Amino acid sequence: MSERAPIRPPRRRPFVRIGWVSEAARRAWEPRFELIRTEWRVLRWHAVAAGLNRAAMGTLSPEAIDEMALAVERMGLVMVPVRLAVETAPNVSSSQRRPGLPIEVTVAVVRGSDRDEFEADWQRDPERTLLDWAGCPHCCAEATRRRERRKLDPVWASAMLTRTKAPSRHRRIELPSRPETNILWRSVGLGIVPHWPCRLDCQASSALATDMLALGRAHCAQATEWLLDALTWPVEWSMMHGIAELHTPVCRVTTSTSDSNARREIRYHGVTWPDEGASSLRFPYRAPSRERWTGSKSFRGGMIPTE
């Protein structure tokens, strides 16, 4: 009798979906999030020019390459395309796929004098170059390699290594507010440091975040303040069966992640709250304000005045 092949879970295509808690929240924060992503992408180029990092990595559409190349050239930098993603039909095996149209290009922004060295390093070892040139601390680079070998979710892995005074259960982690290394918003492109911190209390990552925030206040003060606002809100992150959910005061983000048969949860205890935040009895939302029963119109109308 021939042995039955092991059943493997289907490979999910990466996705990110955002649902807003209200139309007011969407109108207020959707354009702000887009501005943060746009201006902080440029800010990472300024970090290269200022010497904080040797390279800034990012993805662009093919149509935006020429415009962005001119922008970085005006800063004394050069753009080096390093990876090309092409469009393929869904649910088609790798042997049946045919080359399609490019949909995004991964680029590195470096100083002109560093271009040859970067390209040589990239040819030898792309993954090490990606970490070393982007200013990833040694502890975070080693944690990234271990996590990728074990195919762990980066959010859960970083939270598991974080030292915290709050009581944590086996499948729930309680984290205090640390906006400098808050990685819970990374699925929608919000964060201060460009790498995945090994843990949220990583000192080397916090030091880099402090420098990035100073640079951000100098070049894009409003976007930086909005970014800090979001990173100090309370949020709840969870994962199960390859799906991760981020519940925030203004939206819910759903994205793909590594497989997990049991629910794992992170509660990030932020210290601020947006005006557009939703009300609910569950974490991370605030309970709705209710008028006291003794202050209601019906109660006051039934009171008998005393002489």
C-alpha positions as CSV (number, residue, x, y, z in Angstrom):
1,M,0.0,0.0,0.0
2,S,1.4,3.4,-1.0
3,E,1.7,6.0,1.7
4,R,-0.6,9.0,1.5
5,A,1.2,12.3,1.0
6,P,0.9,14.7,4.0
7,I,-1.7,17.4,3.7
8,R,-0.3,20.8,3.5
9,P,-2.2,24.0,4.2
10,P,-2.8,26.1,1.1
11,R,-0.4,29.0,0.6
12,R,-2.2,32.3,1.1
13,R,-1.5,35.3,-1.0
14,P,-0.4,38.2,1.2
15,F,-3.2,40.8,1.7
16,V,-4.1,43.8,3.9
17,R,-7.6,45.0,4.4
18,I,-8.8,48.0,6.5
19,G,-12.2,48.6,7.9
20,W,-13.0,51.9,9.5
21,V,-15.1,52.2,12.7
22,S,-17.0,55.2,11.3
23,E,-17.1,57.5,8.3
24,A,-15.7,60.3,10.5
25,A,-12.7,58.2,11.5
26,R,-12.1,57.4,7.8
27,R,-12.3,61.0,6.7
28,A,-9.9,62.1,9.5
29,W,-7.3,59.4,9.5
30,E,-7.1,57.8,6.0
31,P,-5.5,60.9,4.5
32,R,-3.3,61.3,7.5
33,F,-2.0,57.7,7.3
34,E,-1.3,58.2,3.6
35,L,0.6,61.5,4.3
36,I,2.7,59.7,7.0
37,R,3.6,56.9,4.6
38,T,4.6,59.3,1.9
39,E,6.6,61.8,4.0
40,W,8.3,59.1,6.1
41,R,9.4,57.3,2.9
42,V,11.2,60.5,1.9
43,L,12.4,60.9,5.5
44,R,14.3,57.6,5.3
45,W,16.2,59.1,2.3
46,H,17.1,62.1,4.5
47,A,18.4,59.6,7.1
48,V,20.8,58.2,4.5
49,A,21.9,61.7,3.6
50,A,22.4,62.5,7.3
51,G,24.4,59.3,7.9
52,L,21.9,57.6,10.2
53,N,21.7,54.6,7.7
54,R,23.8,53.6,4.7
55,A,20.7,52.6,2.7
56,A,16.9,53.0,2.6
57,M,14.9,50.2,1.1
58,G,11.4,50.6,-0.4
59,T,9.0,49.5,-3.1
60,L,7.7,51.6,-5.9
61,S,5.4,51.2,-8.9
62,P,7.3,51.3,-12.3
63,E,5.6,54.5,-13.1
64,A,7.0,56.3,-10.1
65,I,10.7,55.2,-10.6
66,D,11.7,58.2,-12.8
67,E,10.2,60.8,-10.6
68,M,11.6,59.3,-7.4
69,A,15.0,58.9,-9.0
70,L,15.1,62.7,-9.7
71,A,14.0,63.4,-6.1
72,V,16.8,61.4,-4.5
73,E,19.3,62.8,-7.0
74,R,18.5,66.3,-5.7
75,M,19.5,65.0,-2.2
76,G,22.9,63.8,-3.5
77,L,21.8,60.2,-3.5
78,V,21.2,57.5,-6.1
79,M,18.4,54.9,-6.5
80,V,19.4,51.3,-7.2
81,P,16.7,48.8,-8.4
82,V,17.3,45.4,-6.8
83,R,14.2,43.3,-7.1
84,L,11.2,43.1,-9.5
85,A,7.8,41.7,-8.8
86,V,5.6,40.7,-11.7
87,E,1.9,40.1,-11.9
88,T,0.8,36.5,-12.1
89,A,-2.7,34.9,-12.3
90,P,-4.0,33.7,-8.9
91,N,-4.3,30.0,-8.2
92,V,-1.8,29.0,-10.8
93,S,1.1,26.7,-10.0
94,S,4.7,28.0,-10.3
95,S,5.3,25.7,-13.3
96,Q,2.4,27.2,-15.2
97,R,3.1,30.8,-14.5
98,R,4.3,33.1,-17.3
99,P,6.2,36.3,-17.0
100,G,3.8,39.2,-16.6
101,L,3.8,42.9,-16.2
102,P,5.9,44.4,-13.4
103,I,3.8,45.6,-10.6
104,E,6.4,46.9,-8.1
105,V,10.1,47.4,-7.9
106,T,12.2,47.1,-4.8
107,V,14.8,49.9,-4.7
108,A,17.7,50.9,-2.5
109,V,18.6,54.6,-2.0
110,V,22.3,55.0,-1.2
111,R,25.0,57.7,-1.5
112,G,26.6,57.8,-5.0
113,S,30.0,56.9,-3.6
114,D,28.5,53.7,-2.0
115,R,26.7,52.4,-5.1
116,D,29.4,50.0,-6.3
117,E,30.0,48.6,-2.8
118,F,26.3,48.1,-2.2
119,E,25.7,46.3,-5.5
120,A,28.7,44.0,-4.8
121,D,27.3,43.2,-1.3
122,W,23.8,42.6,-2.8
123,Q,25.2,40.2,-5.3
124,R,27.0,38.2,-2.6
125,D,24.2,38.1,0.1
126,P,21.0,40.1,-0.4
127,E,19.5,39.3,3.0
128,R,22.6,40.3,4.9
129,T,22.9,43.5,2.8
130,L,19.3,44.4,3.4
131,L,19.8,44.2,7.2
132,D,23.3,45.7,7.5
133,W,22.9,48.6,5.1
134,A,19.5,49.6,6.6
135,G,21.1,50.2,10.0
136,C,19.6,47.1,11.6
137,P,21.3,46.5,15.0
138,H,23.2,43.3,15.4
139,C,20.7,41.9,18.0
140,C,17.8,42.6,15.7
141,A,19.5,41.1,12.6
142,E,20.2,37.9,14.5
143,A,16.6,37.8,15.8
144,T,15.4,38.3,12.2
145,R,17.4,35.4,10.9
146,R,16.2,33.1,13.7
147,R,12.6,34.1,13.1
148,E,12.8,33.6,9.4
149,R,14.3,30.1,9.8
150,R,11.5,29.1,12.1
151,K,8.9,31.0,10.0
152,L,7.5,32.9,13.0
153,D,5.3,35.9,12.9
154,P,7.6,38.9,13.5
155,V,5.0,40.8,15.7
156,W,4.5,37.8,18.0
157,A,8.2,36.9,18.1
158,S,9.2,40.5,19.1
159,A,6.5,40.7,21.8
160,M,7.5,37.3,23.3
161,L,11.0,38.6,23.9
162,T,9.9,41.9,25.4
163,R,10.4,42.3,29.1
164,T,7.2,43.7,30.7
165,K,6.0,44.2,34.3
166,A,2.4,43.6,33.2
167,P,1.1,40.1,33.8
168,S,1.2,38.0,30.6
169,R,-0.5,34.7,30.0
170,H,0.8,31.9,27.7
171,R,-1.2,33.2,24.8
172,R,-1.7,36.8,25.7
173,I,1.0,39.4,26.2
174,E,0.4,42.8,27.9
175,L,2.7,45.5,26.6
176,P,3.1,49.1,27.9
177,S,3.2,52.0,25.5
178,R,6.5,52.2,23.6
179,P,5.9,54.3,20.4
180,E,9.6,54.3,19.4
181,T,9.5,50.5,18.7
182,N,5.8,50.0,18.2
183,I,5.6,47.4,15.4
184,L,1.9,46.6,15.6
185,W,1.0,49.1,12.8
186,R,3.7,47.8,10.3
187,S,1.1,46.0,8.2
188,V,-0.3,49.4,7.1
189,G,3.2,51.0,6.8
190,L,3.3,52.9,10.0
191,G,6.4,52.8,12.2
192,I,9.5,54.7,13.2
193,V,12.5,52.3,12.7
194,P,12.8,50.7,9.3
195,H,13.7,47.2,10.7
196,W,11.9,44.7,12.9
197,P,13.2,45.2,16.5
198,C,14.2,42.0,18.3
199,R,11.9,43.2,21.1
200,L,10.0,46.3,21.9
201,D,12.5,47.3,24.7
202,C,15.5,47.0,22.4
203,Q,17.9,49.9,23.4
204,A,19.7,50.0,20.1
205,S,16.4,50.3,18.2
206,S,15.1,53.0,20.7
207,A,18.2,55.1,20.1
208,L,17.8,54.9,16.3
209,A,14.1,55.8,16.8
210,T,15.1,58.9,18.8
211,D,17.3,60.1,16.0
212,M,14.6,59.4,13.4
213,L,12.0,61.4,15.4
214,A,14.3,64.4,15.6
215,L,14.8,64.2,11.8
216,G,11.1,63.8,11.3
217,R,10.3,66.9,13.4
218,A,12.8,68.9,11.3
219,H,11.5,67.7,7.9
220,C,7.8,66.7,8.3
221,A,6.6,67.9,11.7
222,Q,2.9,67.4,11.2
223,A,3.2,63.9,9.8
224,T,5.5,62.9,12.7
225,E,3.1,64.1,15.3
226,W,0.2,62.2,13.7
227,L,2.5,59.1,13.6
228,L,3.2,59.4,17.3
229,D,-0.5,59.9,18.0
230,A,-1.3,56.6,16.3
231,L,1.6,54.7,18.0
232,T,0.5,55.7,21.5
233,W,-3.2,54.5,21.1
234,P,-4.2,51.3,22.8
235,V,-4.5,48.5,20.3
236,E,-5.2,44.7,20.3
237,W,-3.4,42.4,17.9
238,S,-4.3,38.8,17.5
239,M,-3.5,35.9,15.1
240,M,-5.1,32.5,14.4
241,H,-5.2,30.2,11.4
242,G,-2.9,32.4,9.3
243,I,-4.9,35.6,9.8
244,A,-3.8,38.5,12.0
245,E,-6.2,41.2,13.2
246,L,-5.3,44.6,14.6
247,H,-8.1,46.4,16.5
248,T,-7.4,50.1,16.9
249,P,-9.6,53.0,18.0
250,V,-10.3,54.1,14.4
251,C,-10.0,51.0,12.3
252,R,-9.6,47.2,12.1
253,V,-6.7,45.9,10.0
254,T,-6.8,42.3,8.7
255,T,-3.7,40.7,7.1
256,S,-2.1,37.4,6.4
257,T,0.5,35.9,8.8
258,S,2.0,32.5,9.8
259,D,-0.3,29.6,10.6
260,S,-1.3,29.1,14.3
261,N,-3.9,26.6,15.6
262,A,-4.4,28.6,18.8
263,R,-5.3,32.3,19.2
264,R,-2.5,34.5,20.3
265,E,-3.1,38.0,21.5
266,I,-1.2,41.2,22.3
267,R,-2.7,44.0,24.3
268,Y,-0.8,47.3,23.8
269,H,-1.8,49.7,26.6
270,G,-1.5,53.1,24.9
271,V,-1.8,56.4,26.7
272,T,-3.7,58.6,24.2
273,W,-7.1,58.5,22.5
274,P,-8.3,60.1,19.2
275,D,-11.5,62.2,19.1
276,E,-12.8,59.8,16.4
277,G,-12.2,56.6,18.5
278,A,-15.0,54.1,18.7
279,S,-16.8,53.1,22.0
280,S,-17.2,49.6,23.2
281,L,-17.0,47.5,26.4
282,R,-14.0,45.4,25.1
283,F,-10.4,46.3,24.9
284,P,-8.9,48.4,23.3
285,Y,-12.0,50.7,23.1
286,R,-13.3,53.1,25.7
287,A,-16.6,52.4,27.3
288,P,-19.5,54.7,26.1
289,S,-20.3,57.5,28.4
290,R,-23.8,57.1,29.9
291,E,-25.9,59.6,31.8
292,R,-26.6,58.8,35.4
293,W,-30.1,57.4,35.9
294,T,-30.8,60.0,38.7
295,G,-30.0,62.7,36.1
296,S,-32.5,61.5,33.5
297,K,-35.6,63.5,32.6
298,S,-38.0,60.7,33.7
299,F,-36.4,60.5,37.2
300,R,-36.5,64.3,37.7
301,G,-40.1,64.4,36.5
302,G,-41.1,61.8,39.1
303,M,-39.5,63.6,42.0
304,I,-41.9,65.2,44.6
305,P,-40.6,68.6,45.8
306,T,-40.4,68.8,49.6
307,E,-41.4,71.9,51.5
